[in-house]
Amino acid sequence: MNETLLESIKLTRFLVPFLLIFAFLLGSIPFGLIVSRMFNLKPMGRNPQRGEEAKKARDLWPGGVLTFCLDFGKGLLAVFLATPEGAQLVLNLLGVVDVGSEMVPLTATWGAGFAVVFGHCFSPFLNFRGGKGV
């Protein structure tokens, strides 16, 4: 076998699980909570549940837009990094150059999309409770 092909297979075995874990952790960042705390918003009502601060932040013009952009951006970033171009960018930053585009299968891109939504819904930073995954 070709030595470059063997290195590509070894990198694929490392890169795909890394991208899926990274997508889950990226998706689990609670931007609604962060933005609501940044704008000093308190949950309304007598039962402050998990999402009340995010709902209040989305009702406010700058907080809602910022929350949407950050939530949309984390999904976009996770899926982009799981494409061959994004994986090549990551590998270039790690110092690996000239790896083929067949290194990241299409299922890894789909998996990263599901992982980022799963991380958004079950955030370890919020005791495995989070967004609605819309």
N, CA, C and O of each residue as an XYZ file, in Angstrom:
536
protein
N       0.832     -1.197      0.000
C       0.000      0.000      0.000
C       0.868      1.249      0.000
O       2.009      1.247      0.463
N       0.305      2.275     -0.517
C       0.996      3.548     -0.570
C       1.096      4.135      0.839
O       0.143      4.057      1.615
N       2.248      4.722      1.170
C       2.464      5.272      2.508
C       1.531      6.449      2.796
O       1.083      6.614      3.931
N       1.237      7.261      1.795
C       0.321      8.386      1.971
C      -1.094      7.889      2.256
O      -1.814      8.476      3.064
N      -1.489      6.805      1.588
C      -2.812      6.237      1.825
C      -2.923      5.696      3.248
O      -3.959      5.854      3.894
N      -1.856      5.055      3.742
C      -1.870      4.553      5.114
C      -1.977      5.689      6.121
O      -2.713      5.585      7.103
N      -1.250      6.769      5.883
C      -1.349      7.924      6.776
C      -2.734      8.545      6.714
O      -3.255      9.004      7.730
N      -3.331      8.562      5.534
C      -4.673      9.102      5.379
C      -5.684      8.269      6.156
O      -6.589      8.820      6.783
N      -5.540      6.946      6.121
C      -6.444      6.074      6.875
C      -6.270      6.286      8.366
O      -7.257      6.319      9.100
N      -5.039      6.430      8.830
C      -4.784      6.680     10.256
C      -5.369      8.019     10.683
O      -5.954      8.121     11.761
N      -5.218      9.044      9.851
C      -5.775     10.349     10.178
C      -7.292     10.327     10.177
O      -7.923     11.002     10.990
N      -7.887      9.555      9.269
C      -9.336      9.463      9.222
C      -9.875      8.827     10.495
O     -10.888      9.272     11.036
N      -9.210      7.802     10.966
C      -9.642      7.157     12.209
C      -9.562      8.107     13.391
O     -10.341      7.986     14.335
N      -8.642      9.036     13.351
C      -8.514     10.023     14.427
C      -9.418     11.224     14.195
O     -10.037     11.726     15.133
N      -9.497     11.680     12.970
C     -10.144     12.954     12.676
C     -11.667     12.902     12.795
O     -12.266     13.828     13.342
N     -12.292     11.864     12.306
C     -13.751     11.800     12.322
C     -14.298     11.774     13.753
O     -15.200     12.556     14.053
N     -13.799     10.913     14.654
C     -14.299     10.988     16.035
C     -13.987     12.326     16.706
O     -14.789     12.833     17.491
N     -12.837     12.887     16.400
C     -12.487     14.199     16.953
C     -13.481     15.261     16.496
O     -13.918     16.090     17.296
N     -13.838     15.240     15.217
C     -14.793     16.217     14.697
C     -16.182     16.043     15.306
O     -16.873     17.030     15.561
N     -16.595     14.800     15.539
C     -17.906     14.557     16.141
C     -17.945     15.019     17.598
O     -18.928     15.616     18.037
N     -16.887     14.746     18.336
C     -16.826     15.209     19.732
C     -16.751     16.724     19.787
O     -17.394     17.351     20.628
N     -15.967     17.314     18.890
C     -15.868     18.774     18.841
C     -17.216     19.405     18.494
O     -17.587     20.433     19.059
N     -17.941     18.789     17.568
C     -19.261     19.315     17.185
C     -20.227     19.238     18.360
O     -20.998     20.171     18.586
N     -20.196     18.135     19.113
C     -21.074     18.011     20.279
C     -20.740     19.082     21.317
O     -21.638     19.733     21.851
N     -19.453     19.264     21.603
C     -19.061     20.255     22.600
C     -19.339     21.677     22.128
O     -19.709     22.538     22.926
N     -19.163     21.921     20.850
C     -19.476     23.244     20.311
C     -20.975     23.509     20.383
O     -21.395     24.619     20.709
N     -21.773     22.506     20.084
C     -23.217     22.657     20.150
C     -23.732     22.820     21.566
O     -24.819     23.360     21.772
N     -22.973     22.364     22.536
C     -23.453     22.416     23.913
C     -23.171     23.747     24.602
O     -23.542     23.919     25.763
N     -22.536     24.680     23.933
C     -22.312     26.001     24.526
C     -23.646     26.735     24.600
O     -24.270     26.968     23.565
N     -24.098     27.103     25.795
C     -25.427     27.731     25.941
C     -25.387     29.230     25.669
O     -25.326     30.036     26.597
N     -25.420     29.597     24.393
C     -25.313     31.011     24.045
C     -26.509     31.822     24.515
O     -26.357     33.007     24.815
N     -27.699     31.222     24.590
C     -28.858     31.949     25.103
C     -28.642     32.378     26.545
O     -28.974     33.503     26.919
N     -28.091     31.493     27.343
C     -27.801     31.809     28.738
C     -26.691     32.847     28.843
O     -26.774     33.771     29.653
N     -25.663     32.697     28.033
C     -24.542     33.642     28.060
C     -24.996     35.039     27.652
O     -24.632     36.024     28.293
N     -25.785     35.124     26.592
C     -26.253     36.432     26.120
C     -27.194     37.058     27.129
O     -27.126     38.262     27.375
N     -28.074     36.257     27.718
C     -28.996     36.818     28.700
C     -28.259     37.323     29.935
O     -28.662     38.321     30.533
N     -27.202     36.653     30.314
C     -26.400     37.144     31.437
C     -25.577     38.363     31.027
O     -25.316     39.247     31.843
N     -25.173     38.405     29.764
C     -24.392     39.538     29.275
C     -25.235     40.812     29.280
O     -24.731     41.896     29.576
N     -26.530     40.674     28.947
C     -27.432     41.817     28.968
C     -28.138     41.969     30.315
O     -29.033     42.802     30.461
N     -27.738     41.167     31.291
C     -28.260     41.225     32.654
C     -29.777     41.036     32.681
O     -30.499     41.816     33.303
N     -30.242     40.007     32.008
C     -31.667     39.683     31.971
C     -31.964     38.609     33.003
O     -31.240     37.617     33.096
N     -33.004     38.796     33.763
C     -33.415     37.825     34.772
C     -34.622     37.058     34.249
O     -35.429     37.617     33.507
N     -34.761     35.786     34.621
C     -35.945     35.053     34.176
C     -37.198     35.601     34.832
O     -37.194     35.980     36.003
N     -38.271     35.634     34.053
C     -39.536     36.156     34.567
C     -40.395     35.000     35.061
O     -40.230     33.862     34.622
N     -41.304     35.294     35.967
C     -42.212     34.288     36.478
C     -41.729     33.718     37.796
O     -40.633     34.022     38.266
N     -42.580     32.882     38.380
C     -42.211     32.318     39.669
C     -41.469     31.010     39.535
O     -40.957     30.497     40.530
N     -41.393     30.448     38.332
C     -40.708     29.185     38.116
C     -39.622     29.368     37.061
O     -39.843     29.053     35.892
N     -38.446     29.875     37.457
C     -37.387     30.094     36.464
C     -36.778     28.778     36.002
O     -35.909     28.217     36.668
N     -37.236     28.297     34.872
C     -36.751     27.041     34.322
C     -35.587     27.313     33.378
O     -35.200     28.462     33.166
N     -35.036     26.244     32.816
C     -33.916     26.328     31.900
C     -34.350     26.996     30.615
O     -34.953     26.061     30.088
N     -34.411     27.740     29.995
C     -34.845     28.289     28.756
C     -35.524     29.614     28.922
O     -35.700     30.344     27.946
N     -35.917     29.952     30.145
C     -36.600     31.225     30.345
C     -35.673     32.389     30.006
O     -36.102     33.370     29.398
N     -34.409     32.283     30.396
C     -33.469     33.363     30.088
C     -33.225     33.455     28.587
O     -33.102     34.549     28.037
N     -33.157     32.311     27.937
C     -32.958     32.326     26.484
C     -34.185     32.899     25.784
O     -34.051     33.643     24.812
N     -35.384     32.561     26.269
C     -36.601     33.114     25.667
C     -36.654     34.620     25.846
O     -37.038     35.353     24.935
N     -36.265     35.075     27.032
C     -36.270     36.515     27.280
C     -35.213     37.202     26.410
O     -35.448     38.297     25.901
N     -34.059     36.568     26.240
C     -33.010     37.152     25.410
C     -33.433     37.221     23.956
O     -33.062     38.159     23.250
N     -34.204     36.247     23.495
C     -34.647     36.262     22.102
C     -35.722     37.323     21.858
O     -35.913     37.768     20.726
N     -36.425     37.726     22.924
C     -37.426     38.772     22.767
C     -36.795     40.149     22.629
O     -37.418     41.058     22.081
N     -35.615     40.313     23.098
C     -34.940     41.601     23.060
C     -34.181     41.723     21.737
O     -33.608     40.745     21.258
N     -34.175     42.900     21.157
C     -33.589     43.076     19.821
C     -32.114     42.701     19.776
O     -31.779     41.797     19.010
N     -31.207     43.309     20.523
C     -29.810     42.908     20.295
C     -29.512     41.516     20.845
O     -28.729     40.770     20.257
N     -30.129     41.165     21.964
C     -29.863     39.854     22.553
C     -30.406     38.718     21.715
O     -29.757     37.683     21.567
N     -31.585     38.904     21.169
C     -32.186     37.864     20.346
C     -31.418     37.621     19.065
O     -31.198     36.478     18.665
N     -31.015     38.702     18.426
C     -30.250     38.572     17.185
C     -28.878     37.960     17.466
O     -28.401     37.110     16.713
N     -28.254     38.398     18.552
C     -26.941     37.856     18.907
C     -27.041     36.373     19.258
O     -26.183     35.587     18.856
N     -28.069     35.982     19.996
C     -28.262     34.574     20.341
C     -28.487     33.739     19.090
O     -27.909     32.662     18.948
N     -29.326     34.235     18.180
C     -29.576     33.509     16.945
C     -28.296     33.358     16.124
O     -27.995     32.270     15.634
N     -27.544     34.447     15.976
C     -26.315     34.400     15.172
C     -25.289     33.441     15.773
O     -24.632     32.700     15.042
N     -25.148     33.449     17.089
C     -24.188     32.556     17.731
C     -24.630     31.097     17.640
O     -23.807     30.218     17.388
N     -25.919     30.831     17.842
C     -26.418     29.453     17.720
C     -26.318     28.957     16.284
O     -25.936     27.811     16.049
N     -26.656     29.806     15.329
C     -26.547     29.429     13.921
C     -25.083     29.230     13.532
O     -24.748     28.301     12.798
N     -24.220     30.109     14.032
C     -22.795     30.038     13.712
C     -22.127     28.788     14.245
O     -21.245     28.232     13.589
N     -22.535     28.329     15.440
C     -21.897     27.121     15.969
C     -22.296     25.895     15.149
O     -21.496     24.976     14.977
N     -23.520     25.881     14.648
C     -23.921     24.785     13.771
C     -23.198     24.837     12.438
O     -22.763     23.812     11.912
N     -23.075     26.030     11.903
C     -22.384     26.201     10.629
C     -20.908     25.821     10.734
O     -20.369     25.155      9.850
N     -20.263     26.244     11.809
C     -18.841     25.937     12.002
C     -18.620     24.437     12.161
O     -17.685     23.884     11.581
N     -19.465     23.779     12.936
C     -19.304     22.340     13.148
C     -19.458     21.561     11.851
O     -18.688     20.639     11.582
N     -20.448     21.928     11.051
C     -20.662     21.213      9.789
C     -19.558     21.546      8.792
O     -19.121     20.669      8.047
N     -19.097     22.803      8.765
C     -18.018     23.162      7.836
C     -16.733     22.406      8.167
O     -16.045     21.934      7.263
N     -16.408     22.289      9.441
C     -15.174     21.591      9.807
C     -15.238     20.100      9.500
O     -14.200     19.445      9.410
N     -16.432     19.558      9.339
C     -16.577     18.149      8.996
C     -16.644     17.915      7.490
O     -16.850     16.781      7.056
N     -16.475     18.956      6.691
C     -16.365     18.791      5.240
C     -14.894     18.572      4.897
O     -14.030     18.855      5.727
N     -14.587     18.081      3.709
C     -13.170     17.901      3.351
C     -12.369     19.203      3.397
O     -11.203     19.192      3.791
N     -12.979     20.325      2.997
C     -12.264     21.601      3.031
C     -11.986     22.040      4.464
O     -10.893     22.517      4.771
N     -12.967     21.878      5.334
C     -12.779     22.240      6.733
C     -11.770     21.336      7.427
O     -10.960     21.799      8.230
N     -11.823     20.045      7.114
C     -10.856     19.111      7.698
C      -9.445     19.431      7.217
O      -8.484     19.330      7.979
N      -9.328     19.814      5.959
C      -8.004     20.198      5.449
C      -7.495     21.443      6.161
O      -6.300     21.553      6.437
N      -8.380     22.375      6.460
C      -8.002     23.571      7.210
C      -7.498     23.201      8.601
O      -6.481     23.725      9.053
N      -8.205     22.302      9.278
C      -7.774     21.861     10.608
C      -6.426     21.166     10.535
O      -5.546     21.410     11.361
N      -6.269     20.297      9.540
C      -5.004     19.576      9.414
C      -3.856     20.500      9.035
O      -2.723     20.278      9.464
N      -4.122     21.527      8.245
C      -3.075     22.509      7.937
C      -2.650     23.260      9.189
O      -1.473     23.573      9.365
N      -3.611     23.548     10.055
C      -3.262     24.215     11.313
C      -2.449     23.302     12.225
O      -1.628     23.775     13.011
N      -2.679     21.984     12.120
C      -1.917     21.020     12.911
C      -0.570     20.683     12.281
O       0.251     20.010     12.903
N      -0.337     21.138     11.065
C       0.942     20.918     10.413
C       0.946     19.784      9.407
O       2.003     19.490      8.849
N      -0.164     19.138      9.147
C      -0.259     18.073      8.155
C      -0.704     18.710      6.849
O      -1.700     19.433      6.809
N       0.035     18.440      5.782
C      -0.256     19.078      4.502
C      -0.484     17.993      3.449
O       0.014     16.874      3.575
N      -1.243     18.341      2.415
C      -1.470     17.479      1.246
C      -2.113     16.146      1.600
O      -1.553     15.080      1.345
N      -3.275     16.228      2.181
C      -4.046     15.019      2.448
C      -5.242     15.055      1.521
O      -5.813     16.122      1.291
N      -5.630     13.919      0.988
C      -6.694     13.857      0.003
C      -8.050     14.259      0.547
O      -8.293     14.214      1.753
N      -8.931     14.654     -0.362
C     -10.255     15.105      0.046
C     -11.176     13.936      0.409
O     -12.253     14.155      0.964
N     -10.770     12.698      0.107
C     -11.597     11.548      0.455
C     -11.436     11.152      1.919
O     -11.983     10.142      2.361
N     -10.687     11.951      2.661
C     -10.385     11.632      4.045
C     -11.600     11.760      4.954
O     -11.726     11.003      5.916
N     -12.491     12.694      4.671
C     -13.676     12.894      5.494
C     -14.886     12.428      4.704
O     -15.243     13.053      3.706
N     -15.520     11.348      5.126
C     -16.693     10.873      4.383
C     -17.898     11.781      4.613
O     -17.932     12.573      5.555
N     -18.870     11.648      3.740
C     -20.085     12.453      3.833
C     -20.848     12.151      5.120
O     -21.525     13.024      5.663
N     -20.739     10.925      5.601
C     -21.430     10.578      6.846
C     -20.869     11.352      8.035
O     -21.590     11.598      9.002
N     -19.599     11.737      7.981
C     -19.027     12.551      9.058
C     -19.633     13.947      9.067
O     -19.840     14.527     10.133
N     -19.917     14.483      7.899
C     -20.560     15.794      7.825
C     -21.972     15.734      8.392
O     -22.380     16.609      9.155
N     -22.714     14.698      8.014
C     -24.052     14.514      8.567
C     -23.974     14.266     10.070
O     -24.775     14.801     10.837
N     -23.018     13.464     10.478
C     -22.852     13.167     11.905
C     -22.523     14.405     12.716
O     -22.996     14.558     13.842
N     -21.711     15.294     12.145
C     -21.390     16.542     12.841
C     -22.625     17.413     12.980
O     -22.802     18.075     14.002
N     -23.476     17.424     11.974
C     -24.730     18.170     12.074
C     -25.620     17.640     13.174
O     -26.190     18.409     13.948
N     -25.743     16.314     13.245
C     -26.549     15.716     14.314
C     -25.895     15.926     15.677
O     -26.587     16.159     16.668
N     -24.568     15.847     15.730
C     -23.866     16.011     17.006
C     -24.007     17.427     17.552
O     -24.138     17.607     18.762
N     -23.983     18.424     16.689
C     -24.117     19.799     17.168
C     -25.535     20.059     17.670
O     -25.713     20.782     18.650
N     -26.540     19.487     17.021
C     -27.917     19.638     17.509
C     -28.111     18.836     18.798
O     -28.775     19.303     19.724
N     -27.543     17.652     18.860
C     -27.621     16.836     20.070
C     -26.932     17.536     21.245
O     -27.424     17.492     22.372
N     -25.797     18.178     20.978
C     -25.120     18.945     22.016
C     -25.929     20.146     22.456
O     -25.892     20.527     23.626
N     -26.662     20.748     21.527
C     -27.516     21.887     21.867
C     -28.677     21.447     22.750
O     -29.077     22.170     23.663
N     -29.211     20.271     22.480
C     -30.358     19.772     23.255
C     -29.946     19.202     24.609
O     -30.683     19.337     25.585
N     -28.795     18.577     24.676
C     -28.340     17.924     25.902
C     -26.965     18.447     26.289
O     -25.966     17.736     26.181
N     -26.924     19.680     26.735
C     -25.660     20.330     27.058
C     -25.099     19.836     28.394
O     -25.800     19.893     29.404
N     -23.862     19.357     28.422
C     -23.273     18.956     29.699
C     -23.038     20.149     30.626
O     -22.881     19.973     31.835
N     -23.014     21.350     30.072
C     -22.835     22.549     30.893
C     -24.125     22.935     31.618
O     -24.094     23.742     32.548
N     -25.256     22.367     31.201
C     -26.553     22.649     31.811
C     -27.181     21.377     32.373
O     -28.403     21.230     32.355
N     -26.362     20.464     32.867
C     -26.826     19.193     33.422
C     -27.631     18.393     32.399
O     -28.673     17.822     32.721
N     -27.140     18.363     31.178
C     -27.729     17.633     30.060
C     -29.166     18.050     29.756
O     -30.001     17.240     29.355
N     -29.421     19.324     29.958
C     -30.662     19.951     29.503
C     -30.239     21.161     28.687
O     -29.218     21.781     28.987
N     -30.982     21.497     27.692
C     -30.569     22.627     26.873
C     -31.681     23.122     25.992
O     -32.836     23.209     26.408
N     -31.317     23.450     24.751
C     -32.268     24.024     23.808
C     -33.225     23.000     23.255
O     -33.197     21.824     23.619
N     -34.071     23.476     22.367
C     -35.090     22.608     21.773
C     -34.619     21.927     20.495
O     -35.283     21.010     20.013
N     -33.511     22.343     19.947
C     -32.998     21.700     18.742
C     -33.797     22.011     17.498
O     -33.906     21.171     16.605
N     -34.354     23.200     17.425
C     -35.179     23.564     16.280
C     -34.304     23.829     15.074
O     -34.813     24.153     14.001
